[in-house]
Amino acid sequence: MSGNIIEIDDDAFDSEVIKSNIPVMVDFWAPWCGPCRAIAPTIEALEKSYAGKVKFVKVNVDENPQSPSKYAIQAIPTLIFFKNGQVVEQITGMVAKSKLEEAIDALL
């Protein structure tokens, strides 16, 4: 992981995501997930583009079962976009960078 993408656990979810004063993109992933690894460079590029405007966090679904359960994550990667503690958008699977940019731009 590079840049300012933060790896969080269930205990930090509220403080890092729900109470964040800027929009947050949460990447629900697992190390064994091929599509999760494939989309990682795109997320890293987005983090650089939106640095300071959007917080990027990752939640390992194997190590943190509470957050994925709370948001009914059934497949990974799943990206959930939060603004003011509320879910604004949810995207599952490999998608084009432009689709992620649209979702992020809608948060701002």
NUKOL-847563 format. One line per field, with one value per residue: residue in three letters; x, z, y of N, C-alpha, C, CB in turn. Coordinates in steps of 0.1 Angstrom, whole numbers. Each point is the difference from the previous one (the first is absolute). Glycine has a CB too. Example, Ala and Ser with C-alpha at 12.3 -4.5 7.8 and 13.67 -1.06 7.14 Angstrom:
2
residuo: [ALA_SER]
n_c1: [132_15]
n_c3: [78_-19]
n_c2: [-57_23]
ca_c1: [-9_9]
ca_c3: [0_0]
ca_c2: [12_11]
c_c1: [9_-8]
c_c3: [0_8]
c_c2: [12_11]
cb_c1: [-19_12]
cb_c3: [12_-22]
cb_c2: [-12_-6]
// end
This chain:
108
residuo: [MET_SER_GLY_ASN_ILE_ILE_GLU_ILE_ASP_ASP_ASP_ALA_PHE_ASP_SER_GLU_VAL_ILE_LYS_SER_ASN_ILE_PRO_VAL_MET_VAL_ASP_PHE_TRP_ALA_PRO_TRP_CYS_GLY_PRO_CYS_ARG_ALA_ILE_ALA_PRO_THR_ILE_GLU_ALA_LEU_GLU_LYS_SER_TYR_ALA_GLY_LYS_VAL_LYS_PHE_VAL_LYS_VAL_ASN_VAL_ASP_GLU_ASN_PRO_GLN_SER_PRO_SER_LYS_TYR_ALA_ILE_GLN_ALA_ILE_PRO_THR_LEU_ILE_PHE_PHE_LYS_ASN_GLY_GLN_VAL_VAL_GLU_GLN_ILE_THR_GLY_MET_VAL_ALA_LYS_SER_LYS_LEU_GLU_GLU_ALA_ILE_ASP_ALA_LEU_LEU]
n_c1: [9_15_-9_-8_-8_-8_7_-30_2_-29_16_-2_-34_-5_27_-1_-30_-15_20_9_-3_0_-25_9_7_-9_23_-25_32_1_32_-20_-9_18_-17_19_24_-17_-6_32_5_-29_6_28_-14_-20_23_12_-28_-6_31_-25_-29_0_9_13_-13_13_-26_25_-34_23_-2_-33_-24_-7_2_-12_-25_-7_-3_-18_36_-19_31_29_4_-28_13_-20_2_-1_-14_3_14_-11_11_6_0_-3_24_-7_29_26_-15_18_21_-29_-14_20_-6_-31_5_18_-21_-23_19_1]
n_c3: [0_-19_17_24_-6_33_-3_15_18_-4_15_-26_-8_17_-7_-32_-7_18_2_-34_8_-29_-12_16_-31_24_-22_14_-7_7_-3_-20_-19_-29_5_25_-20_-22_19_12_-25_3_30_-8_-21_22_21_-21_-5_30_15_21_-8_17_31_-23_26_-12_16_-2_-9_19_23_1_5_7_-29_-15_20_-6_-31_-1_-4_-21_-10_13_-29_16_-11_29_-16_34_-11_34_9_-32_-13_-20_-10_9_-25_4_-15_-7_1_-24_22_-10_25_20_-13_6_31_4_-14_21_24_-13]
n_c2: [-12_22_23_5_-35_5_-33_11_-25_1_23_20_-4_25_13_-3_7_17_25_6_32_-19_-16_-26_-11_-24_-14_-21_-13_-29_5_-17_27_-10_25_9_2_16_25_4_19_13_7_13_20_10_8_21_14_7_10_10_-15_-27_-9_-22_-18_-27_-12_-25_-8_-16_21_6_-28_31_10_-24_0_30_-6_-32_-6_-22_8_7_14_3_29_5_30_6_27_2_-33_-7_-28_27_-31_-31_-1_-33_-1_10_31_9_11_9_-15_16_29_-3_-5_26_20_-8_11_30]
ca_c1: [-9_8_-7_-7_-12_1_-6_-7_-7_-14_0_3_-9_-7_8_6_-10_-13_2_9_-5_1_-5_9_-2_4_2_-1_9_8_13_-1_-9_7_-5_4_14_0_-5_8_7_-10_-4_12_0_-11_4_9_-8_-10_6_-5_-14_-7_8_-1_3_-2_-4_2_-12_3_4_-9_-13_-12_-3_-6_-13_-9_-4_-5_10_-1_11_10_0_-12_4_-11_4_-7_0_-7_-4_-11_4_-4_1_6_4_6_8_9_-6_9_4_-10_-12_4_1_-14_-5_7_-3_-14_2_6]
ca_c3: [0_-1_2_13_2_14_3_13_5_5_11_-4_-11_3_1_-13_-11_3_6_-8_-5_-15_-6_1_-8_8_-8_7_-8_7_-7_-9_-11_-12_-5_10_-3_-13_0_9_-6_-3_13_4_-8_4_13_-3_-7_9_13_8_-3_3_7_-5_11_-4_11_-4_4_7_13_5_-5_4_-10_-12_3_2_-13_-9_-11_-4_-9_0_8_1_4_4_1_11_2_13_7_-7_-12_-12_-12_2_-12_3_-11_-8_-8_-6_8_-2_9_14_0_0_13_9_-3_6_15_2]
ca_c2: [12_12_13_2_-9_-5_-13_1_-12_3_10_14_4_12_13_3_1_6_14_7_13_0_-13_-11_-12_-12_-12_-13_-8_-11_-2_-11_5_5_13_10_3_6_13_7_11_11_7_8_11_9_6_11_10_6_2_12_2_-12_-10_-13_-10_-14_-9_-14_-7_-12_4_9_-4_8_11_-6_-5_12_6_-10_-3_-14_-3_10_12_10_14_7_14_6_15_3_-12_-7_-6_7_-8_-13_-6_-13_-6_8_10_10_12_11_-2_3_14_5_-2_9_13_2_3_13]
c_c1: [9_-8_-6_-13_2_-7_-6_-6_-14_-1_2_-10_-8_8_6_-10_-12_1_10_-6_2_-6_10_-4_6_1_0_7_6_12_-1_-9_7_-5_3_14_1_-4_8_8_-9_-3_12_1_-11_3_10_-8_-9_6_-5_-15_-8_9_-2_4_-3_-4_1_-12_2_3_-10_-14_-12_-4_-6_-15_-10_-4_-3_9_-1_10_10_8_-14_6_-12_4_-9_1_-8_-5_-10_6_-6_0_8_3_7_7_9_-8_10_3_-10_-12_3_1_-14_-6_6_-5_-14_1_4_-9]
c_c3: [0_3_13_1_13_1_14_4_4_10_-5_-11_3_0_-14_-11_4_5_-8_-5_-15_-5_1_-10_7_-10_8_-9_9_-8_-11_-12_-12_-5_10_-3_-14_0_9_-6_-4_12_4_-9_3_13_-3_-7_9_14_7_-2_4_7_-6_11_-6_12_-5_6_9_15_8_-4_3_-11_-12_2_2_-13_-11_-12_-3_-10_1_-13_-1_5_4_3_10_0_13_7_-7_-12_-12_-12_4_-13_3_-13_-7_-9_-6_10_-1_8_14_1_0_14_10_-3_6_15_2_-3]
c_c2: [12_13_0_-8_-7_-13_1_-13_4_11_14_5_12_13_4_3_8_15_8_13_2_-13_-11_-11_-12_-11_-12_-10_-12_-2_-11_4_6_13_11_5_8_15_10_12_12_8_9_13_11_7_11_12_8_2_13_2_-12_-9_-13_-10_-14_-7_-14_-8_-13_3_9_-3_9_11_-6_-5_11_6_-10_-3_-15_-4_11_0_8_13_7_15_7_15_3_-12_-9_-7_8_-9_-13_-6_-13_-5_10_9_10_11_11_-1_4_15_7_-1_10_15_4_3_14_12]
cb_c1: [-19_15_-4_9_-2_0_17_-5_21_-6_9_24_-1_-15_5_19_8_-9_-5_11_5_20_-14_3_1_-11_14_-22_6_-21_11_3_-18_3_-18_-15_8_-4_-23_2_17_-9_-16_12_9_-17_-3_19_1_-18_21_23_6_-14_-2_5_-6_17_-16_26_-11_9_23_17_9_8_18_23_11_12_15_-23_16_-24_-16_2_25_-17_20_-10_7_4_3_-6_6_-17_2_9_0_-11_2_-17_-19_18_-21_-9_24_9_-8_12_22_-3_-4_20_14_-9_6_22]
cb_c3: [12_-17_-24_0_-25_9_-14_-5_8_-5_15_4_-5_14_24_7_-8_6_22_-7_22_0_-15_25_-21_21_-15_12_-14_10_21_19_18_-6_-12_18_13_-10_-3_13_-8_-19_7_8_-18_-12_12_-3_-20_-13_-9_-2_-18_-20_21_-24_18_-18_9_0_-21_-21_-8_1_3_24_9_-8_12_21_6_7_8_4_-16_25_-5_4_-16_11_-24_14_-25_-10_20_9_11_9_-16_22_-11_17_-3_0_14_-23_-3_-23_-15_3_-13_-24_-5_1_-21_-18_4_-5]
cb_c2: [-12_-12_1_23_-4_23_-13_24_-11_-24_-18_-5_-24_-14_-7_-14_-22_-23_-10_-21_9_16_13_5_14_8_13_6_20_-10_7_-16_3_-23_-12_-11_-20_-22_-10_-21_-17_-14_-19_-21_-15_-15_-22_-17_-14_-10_-12_10_15_2_14_8_17_2_17_3_10_-10_-1_18_-22_-3_14_-6_-19_5_19_6_19_2_-11_-3_2_-19_1_-21_0_-20_5_22_12_16_-23_22_20_-3_22_-5_-15_-18_-2_-6_-7_2_-19_-22_-2_-6_-25_-16_-2_-16_-24_-10]
// end
